[in-house]
Structure formats: structure tokens, C-alpha cells
Amino acid sequence: MKKLFASIAALVFAATVTTASAQAIFNGSNEHMRFGIQLGMNVSSFGHDPYGWLAGWNVGATALYNSEDFIPNSYLRGSVLYSRKGASASEDIFDISKGYKAHDAIYHLHYLEVPVRFGYAYEMNDDLCLMVETGPYFAFRRGASFRAECTNRDVPGVEDNRISGRMHKYYDDLRRFDVGWGVHVGAIYMEKYQITVGYDWGLCDAVTKKKNYFSGTGKNLNLSINLAVYFD
């Protein structure tokens, strides 16, 4: 009897999930595409010592495609974002050749980023829809900058100096292309306002050791909180 009740409960749950739709996104109409803008906060790192987490941001355009005709309750979401990632370091040796030791260093990497995600939507009511999505991102580095207190380790008595600038000199140690995978969860309200929280794992070394300018290699790891607004 318990097995029978369990089977019936499983069937009811499956039927509920199957009949639920993404109407809170597309309002049950023939509309298949929605466009909007996105603004978010990044918290990123290179994923190992001596690098810590650093706050950044992302901004750009996003679009939702209703793919329910192919897979029930599903959608695709793609974006084109300008995203600032990077890392911090309490201490780092960023130029072995000159023996510079950096204190309280901040490294910013700027990317043109294109995430493409497959999502599942579950309608809670006519206004609110829960969402979970996963998929790859592709990123192209557009620039980099740094700021640090710096001492030349090989010159005793040299005082710390605050340095900052664009990292042209160190570009050989910064990969131009990054690709990774992300998992995001969130909700959309009244078909228009979407909030998501997610985590992205870089699969390529954003920082390499071609010329030993940095203390080690590192992949982009990024936690983000994003708000998107879609147009009618």
C-alpha cells in the first residue's frame, strides 16, 4: 500500500511539473522572445592563494527565448555583458625580474562576456516564476588594470610606493580568451523583473606564468547577483 501511495504521489508531482509552464515569463501568448537590460555585482577571485575575492560589476543586454515547444517549461537566455572581474592579494610578487613585492594589490580584468544558458521555469502563480539555469560563457578580455603598494625586495630600505596603471606590460601573463560554466537560480516577477544569483567556474587559466610576472596561475571564479528588466 505504501508503495502504491508513493507511486501515486510521484505521478501527481510529475503531472504538476509537466503541466506547469513559463506563463509568468511569456504570459501564455505566442510571444517567444523577450529583450531586456541587466546590471549585476560580481565577486571574483583567481581561485588560490595568495589571491582573495574582489567586488566588480557587469552590465549589458539580455534576451529570453521561449523553448517550450521543444522541451516543456524550458527557455534559453543569452546575454552580451561588459564584466569586470579580478582578484585581490595581501601580498604578491608581480614582477620577478625586478623583485617587486606588492602589498594590498588589486587586479581588475575587463571582459566582453557572452553567457548562454538553458533554463527551467516553474510558475508559482500568475505573477511569480522560479527559474534555474545552467550553461557556458565565453569571454574576451578587453583590458586590465592594477593598484598596489609596492616595494623592490632587492633594494633594502626602499619605501613603499603606491602604484597603479594599465597592465600592458603584463599582458603576456593574462589570457585574452576565457570560457567557463555557470549555474544560476532566481525568479521573474510580473513577466518583467528578474533577479538571479549564480556561480561561474572558469575553465581556462586567466593568469598564466609565461613570464612569471605573477605568483601563480589562476582561473576566474565568480559569484554574481544580477537584476534584469525586460521590455514589453
C-alpha positions as CSV (number, residue, x, y, z in Angstrom):
1,M,0.0,0.0,0.0
2,K,2.8,2.4,0.9
3,K,4.4,1.7,-2.5
4,L,1.1,2.4,-4.2
5,F,0.7,5.8,-2.4
6,A,4.3,6.6,-3.2
7,S,3.7,5.8,-6.9
8,I,0.5,7.9,-7.0
9,A,2.3,10.9,-5.3
10,A,5.2,10.6,-7.8
11,L,2.7,10.6,-10.7
12,V,0.9,13.7,-9.2
13,F,4.1,15.5,-8.8
14,A,5.2,14.7,-12.3
15,A,1.9,15.8,-13.7
16,T,2.1,19.0,-11.8
17,V,5.6,19.7,-13.1
18,T,4.7,18.8,-16.6
19,T,1.6,21.0,-16.7
20,A,3.3,24.0,-15.1
21,S,4.5,26.4,-17.7
22,A,6.6,29.5,-18.1
23,Q,3.5,31.7,-18.4
24,A,4.8,34.0,-15.8
25,I,7.6,34.8,-18.3
26,F,5.6,34.8,-21.6
27,N,2.0,35.1,-20.3
28,G,0.9,32.1,-22.3
29,S,0.9,34.0,-25.6
30,N,2.6,33.2,-28.8
31,E,5.5,35.5,-27.8
32,H,8.7,33.6,-28.0
33,M,11.4,36.3,-27.4
34,R,11.9,39.0,-24.8
35,F,14.7,41.6,-24.6
36,G,16.0,43.5,-21.7
37,I,18.9,45.0,-19.9
38,Q,21.0,43.6,-17.0
39,L,23.0,45.1,-14.2
40,G,24.8,43.0,-11.6
41,M,27.6,42.7,-9.0
42,N,30.5,40.3,-9.3
43,V,32.6,38.9,-6.5
44,S,35.5,37.2,-8.1
45,S,38.9,35.6,-7.5
46,F,41.6,33.5,-9.2
47,G,40.9,30.5,-7.0
48,H,44.1,30.0,-5.0
49,D,46.5,31.7,-2.6
50,P,47.6,34.4,-2.4
51,Y,44.6,35.8,-4.3
52,G,41.4,36.7,-2.5
53,W,37.9,37.9,-3.5
54,L,37.2,41.3,-5.1
55,A,34.0,43.1,-5.9
56,G,33.2,44.0,-9.5
57,W,30.2,44.5,-11.8
58,N,28.6,43.5,-15.0
59,V,26.2,45.4,-17.3
60,G,24.7,44.8,-20.7
61,A,21.8,43.4,-22.8
62,T,20.0,40.1,-22.3
63,A,17.3,38.1,-24.0
64,L,14.9,35.2,-23.2
65,Y,13.7,32.7,-25.8
66,N,10.6,30.5,-25.0
67,S,11.6,26.9,-25.9
68,E,8.5,25.2,-24.5
69,D,7.6,24.0,-28.0
70,F,10.7,21.7,-27.7
71,I,11.0,21.0,-24.0
72,P,8.2,21.7,-21.5
73,N,8.8,24.6,-19.1
74,S,12.1,25.5,-20.7
75,Y,13.7,28.6,-22.0
76,L,17.1,29.9,-23.4
77,R,18.8,33.0,-22.1
78,G,21.6,34.8,-23.8
79,S,23.4,38.0,-22.8
80,V,26.2,40.3,-24.0
81,L,27.8,41.9,-21.0
82,Y,30.8,44.1,-20.1
83,S,32.1,42.4,-17.0
84,R,34.8,43.4,-14.5
85,K,36.4,40.5,-12.7
86,G,39.7,40.1,-10.9
87,A,41.2,39.4,-7.5
88,S,42.9,41.0,-4.5
89,A,46.1,39.9,-2.8
90,S,47.5,41.0,0.6
91,E,51.0,40.1,-0.8
92,D,52.1,39.2,-4.3
93,I,55.3,39.2,-6.4
94,F,54.1,40.5,-9.7
95,D,57.4,41.2,-11.4
96,I,60.1,38.6,-10.7
97,S,62.7,40.3,-12.9
98,K,62.7,43.4,-10.8
99,G,61.8,41.8,-7.5
100,Y,58.7,43.9,-6.8
101,K,56.7,42.8,-3.9
102,A,53.1,44.1,-3.9
103,H,51.0,44.8,-0.7
104,D,47.2,45.2,-0.8
105,A,47.2,44.6,-4.5
106,I,44.0,44.8,-6.6
107,Y,43.8,43.3,-10.1
108,H,41.0,44.2,-12.5
109,L,40.3,42.2,-15.7
110,H,37.8,43.6,-18.1
111,Y,35.8,41.2,-20.4
112,L,33.2,41.3,-23.1
113,E,31.3,38.3,-21.9
114,V,28.6,36.2,-23.7
115,P,26.8,33.7,-21.4
116,V,24.4,31.2,-23.0
117,R,22.1,29.3,-20.6
118,F,19.4,26.7,-20.7
119,G,16.8,27.2,-18.1
120,Y,13.8,25.6,-16.4
121,A,10.9,27.8,-15.2
122,Y,8.3,26.8,-12.6
123,E,5.2,29.0,-12.3
124,M,4.3,29.7,-8.7
125,N,1.3,32.0,-9.6
126,D,0.3,34.4,-12.3
127,D,2.9,36.9,-11.3
128,L,5.9,34.9,-10.0
129,C,8.0,32.3,-11.7
130,L,11.0,30.5,-10.2
131,M,13.9,29.7,-12.5
132,V,17.1,27.6,-12.6
133,E,19.6,27.8,-15.5
134,T,23.0,26.5,-16.5
135,G,25.3,26.8,-19.4
136,P,28.6,28.1,-20.7
137,Y,30.0,31.6,-21.0
138,F,32.6,32.9,-23.5
139,A,34.7,36.0,-22.6
140,F,37.1,38.1,-24.4
141,R,39.5,40.3,-22.3
142,R,39.3,44.0,-23.3
143,G,41.8,45.4,-20.8
144,A,43.3,45.1,-17.3
145,S,44.4,47.4,-14.5
146,F,46.1,47.2,-11.1
147,R,46.7,49.1,-7.9
148,A,49.1,48.2,-5.2
149,E,51.6,49.3,-2.5
150,C,54.9,48.2,-4.0
151,T,58.5,47.6,-2.6
152,N,61.6,46.5,-4.5
153,R,62.7,43.4,-2.5
154,D,66.3,43.6,-3.7
155,V,66.8,47.2,-2.5
156,P,66.9,47.4,1.3
157,G,65.3,50.5,2.8
158,V,63.2,51.3,-0.3
159,E,59.9,52.8,1.0
160,D,56.6,51.6,-0.2
161,N,55.1,53.5,-3.1
162,R,51.6,53.3,-4.4
163,I,51.5,52.3,-8.0
164,S,48.6,52.0,-10.4
165,G,48.0,51.7,-14.1
166,R,47.1,49.6,-17.1
167,M,48.7,46.2,-17.2
168,H,50.1,46.4,-20.8
169,K,53.5,45.2,-19.6
170,Y,52.0,42.0,-18.1
171,Y,49.6,41.1,-20.8
172,D,51.7,38.0,-21.7
173,D,50.6,36.5,-18.4
174,L,46.9,37.3,-19.0
175,R,45.0,35.1,-21.4
176,R,42.8,37.0,-23.9
177,F,40.1,34.4,-24.0
178,D,38.2,32.7,-21.2
179,V,35.5,30.1,-21.2
180,G,33.6,28.6,-18.3
181,W,30.4,27.1,-16.9
182,G,27.8,28.6,-14.7
183,V,24.7,27.6,-12.6
184,H,22.2,30.3,-11.6
185,V,18.9,30.4,-9.7
186,G,16.3,33.1,-9.5
187,A,12.9,34.4,-10.1
188,I,11.0,36.6,-12.5
189,Y,8.1,38.8,-11.4
190,M,5.2,40.1,-13.5
191,E,7.0,38.9,-16.7
192,K,9.4,41.9,-16.4
193,Y,11.7,41.9,-13.3
194,Q,14.2,39.1,-13.0
195,I,16.7,38.5,-10.2
196,T,19.3,35.8,-10.3
197,V,22.2,34.5,-8.1
198,G,24.8,32.3,-9.6
199,Y,28.3,31.0,-9.7
200,D,30.6,30.7,-12.7
201,W,33.7,28.5,-13.0
202,G,36.4,29.5,-15.4
203,L,37.9,26.5,-17.3
204,C,40.9,28.4,-18.7
205,D,43.8,29.9,-16.7
206,A,43.0,33.7,-16.8
207,V,46.5,34.2,-15.4
208,T,49.4,32.2,-16.8
209,K,53.1,32.0,-16.0
210,K,54.7,32.7,-19.3
211,K,57.0,35.3,-17.9
212,N,56.5,34.8,-14.1
213,Y,55.0,38.3,-13.5
214,F,52.6,36.8,-11.0
215,S,52.8,34.3,-8.1
216,G,50.9,31.6,-10.0
217,T,48.2,30.6,-12.4
218,G,44.6,31.2,-11.8
219,K,41.1,30.6,-13.2
220,N,38.3,33.1,-12.9
221,L,35.8,32.2,-10.2
222,N,32.8,34.5,-9.9
223,L,29.7,34.8,-7.7
224,S,27.2,37.2,-9.1
225,I,23.9,38.8,-8.2
226,N,22.0,40.2,-11.2
227,L,18.9,42.2,-11.9
228,A,17.3,42.2,-15.4
229,V,14.4,44.3,-16.7
230,Y,12.6,43.1,-19.8
231,F,10.7,45.4,-22.2
232,D,7.1,44.8,-23.3
